[in-house]
Amino acid sequence: MAQFDEVQVNRKSFLELTPTDVYAIAALRTDVFYLEQKCSEPEMDWRDLEPNAEHYFIRDNDDTRRIIGYLRVIATVDESVKDYPLTIGRVVVSSQHRGRSLSSQLLQAALTAHQGKGFVLHAQTHAKGVYKKAGFREVGETFTEAGIEHITMVRDGD
């Protein structure tokens, strides 16, 4: 059974992030996506800078400079899923802090902030259970993205 910790989920636009926040987010995403998962495609895509991009993150209680969980919400640009105006991506939790339901808490914060909106995401297939619990369903076939098997998942709006 996963341990559930009471944590504070922060939500900021790119311009609201401090330089330390930006560094900590980049460090976490690099550690997990490149060093751990060996992603084969560039991770930084400039979408973090979009005016409506939202960055959700959880700080390490022992070292508040560090960010231990993160996701972003951006506008959907893929016409094939245009009924889902928001895209969740870059969901990441540091390896030392997994099993604490941090990704679920990040997801819940984003979904709550945008109640009634439809969402789409590309889930790594090993993690699709987390998204199913949050009300997402699979659409289409699995595909490889950045060298990792993914599945498109959607959550209907009201």
C-alpha positions in Angstrom: 0.0 0.0 0.0 1.4 3.4 -0.9 2.3 5.8 1.8 0.3 9.1 1.6 2.1 12.1 2.9 0.6 15.5 3.5 2.5 17.8 1.1 2.1 21.2 -0.4 1.6 21.3 -4.1 2.8 24.6 -5.6 1.4 26.1 -8.8 3.2 28.8 -10.8 3.6 30.2 -14.3 7.1 30.2 -15.7 7.5 33.9 -14.9 6.6 33.2 -11.2 9.2 30.6 -10.8 12.4 31.6 -9.1 15.8 30.8 -10.6 16.2 28.2 -7.9 12.8 26.7 -8.9 13.8 26.5 -12.6 17.1 24.9 -11.7 15.5 22.4 -9.3 12.8 21.4 -11.9 15.5 21.0 -14.7 17.6 18.9 -12.3 14.8 16.6 -11.4 13.7 16.2 -15.0 17.2 15.5 -16.1 17.9 13.0 -13.3 14.8 11.0 -14.1 14.3 11.4 -17.8 17.9 11.2 -19.0 20.0 9.6 -16.3 17.4 7.1 -15.0 15.1 6.4 -18.0 17.7 7.1 -20.8 15.2 9.2 -22.9 16.4 9.4 -26.5 14.8 12.8 -27.4 15.3 16.4 -26.1 13.3 17.0 -23.0 13.3 20.8 -23.1 10.8 21.9 -25.7 10.2 25.6 -25.0 6.6 24.9 -24.0 7.5 25.5 -20.4 7.7 29.2 -21.3 4.2 29.5 -22.8 2.2 32.2 -21.1 -0.5 29.8 -20.0 1.8 27.0 -19.0 1.4 25.9 -15.4 4.1 24.2 -13.3 3.0 22.1 -10.4 5.6 21.0 -7.9 6.4 19.6 -4.5 9.4 20.7 -2.5 11.6 18.4 -0.4 10.8 19.1 3.3 14.4 18.4 4.2 15.9 20.7 1.6 13.4 23.2 0.3 15.6 24.1 -2.7 15.0 20.7 -4.1 11.9 19.7 -6.0 10.8 16.1 -5.6 7.7 15.9 -7.8 6.6 17.9 -10.8 4.2 18.1 -13.7 3.1 20.8 -16.2 -0.2 21.7 -17.8 -0.1 23.3 -21.2 -2.6 24.0 -24.0 -3.3 21.0 -26.3 -2.0 21.5 -29.8 -2.7 18.0 -31.2 -5.8 18.3 -33.4 -6.6 14.7 -33.0 -7.5 15.3 -29.3 -8.8 18.9 -29.6 -11.8 18.0 -27.4 -9.3 17.9 -24.5 -8.0 21.5 -24.3 -5.3 20.8 -21.6 -2.3 18.5 -21.8 -0.6 17.2 -18.7 3.1 16.3 -19.2 6.5 15.9 -17.8 5.1 14.1 -14.7 8.1 13.1 -12.6 8.9 12.1 -9.0 12.4 11.6 -7.8 13.4 8.0 -7.2 13.9 8.5 -3.5 10.4 9.7 -3.0 8.3 7.3 -5.0 5.6 5.2 -3.3 4.3 8.3 -1.5 1.4 9.1 -3.9 3.2 12.4 -4.9 2.2 12.0 -8.6 -1.4 11.4 -7.6 -1.4 14.6 -5.5 0.2 16.6 -8.3 -2.5 15.3 -10.7 -5.3 16.0 -8.3 -4.1 19.6 -7.9 -4.0 20.2 -11.6 -7.5 18.6 -12.1 -9.0 20.6 -9.3 -7.5 23.8 -10.7 -9.3 23.1 -14.0 -12.5 21.5 -12.9 -14.8 20.7 -15.9 -12.0 20.8 -18.5 -10.9 17.8 -20.6 -7.3 16.6 -20.3 -5.0 14.5 -22.5 -1.6 13.0 -21.6 0.9 10.5 -22.9 1.5 8.0 -20.1 4.4 5.7 -19.8 2.6 2.4 -20.0 4.1 1.2 -16.7 2.4 4.2 -14.9 -1.0 4.2 -16.6 -2.6 2.8 -13.4 -2.0 6.2 -11.6 -3.8 8.0 -14.4 -6.7 5.5 -14.5 -7.3 6.1 -10.8 -7.5 9.8 -11.6 -10.3 9.2 -14.1 -8.2 8.9 -17.3 -8.9 6.3 -20.0 -6.7 4.8 -22.7 -7.3 5.8 -26.4 -5.5 4.4 -29.3 -2.5 2.0 -29.4 0.8 2.1 -27.5 3.6 4.0 -29.2 7.3 4.8 -28.5 8.2 8.3 -27.5 11.7 9.2 -26.4 12.6 5.5 -26.5 9.9 4.6 -23.9 6.5 2.9 -24.5 3.6 5.3 -24.0 -0.2 5.3 -24.4 -2.5 8.3 -25.0 -5.0 8.8 -22.1 -7.8 11.3 -21.8 -10.1 12.6 -19.1 -13.4 14.0 -20.2 -14.5 17.4 -19.1 -18.0 18.3 -18.0 
